Amino acid sequence: MENCIFCKILRGEIPSKKLYEDELCLAFYDIAPLAPQHFLVIPKEHIKAANRIDKSNEAVVGHIFTVIGNLTSVLGFSDGYRVVTNCGKDAGQTVEHLHFHVLGGKELGSFN
Ligand code: AMP
């Protein structure tokens, strides 16, 4: 997508602090971290949000969760972590390209 900032990151038009990349997804650190460790994992395919996941693209979501498991293990999130995806206006989604926040590195407290 031409004007999507995460597509721009994928194309290398906007810099990012990359953590991991393969043919299906990219992981990079969030510019405004909400925890000591906060990175995002995005599909390379432009999917607008979680409510656009369907049979045609669901495989990448499973793949992303495998990648998250591997990365959190390598990064040493041994006491756990949180995965969040905001979907739409009421959830506060600000970038309309499906992304999974991965937060860890401290006790995150209850989820409101
Ligand atoms: P959301 O509010 O769920 O749509 O999350 C979007 C996230 O993208 C926010 O946590 C932002 O800090 C993050 N973000 C926006 N632009 C960039 C960027 N250029 N590099 C890394 N993270 C970004």
Residues whose N, C-alpha, C, O or C-beta is under 5 A from the ligand:
A	BS01	AMP	P15 Y29 D30 I31 A32 N86 G92 Q93 T94 V95
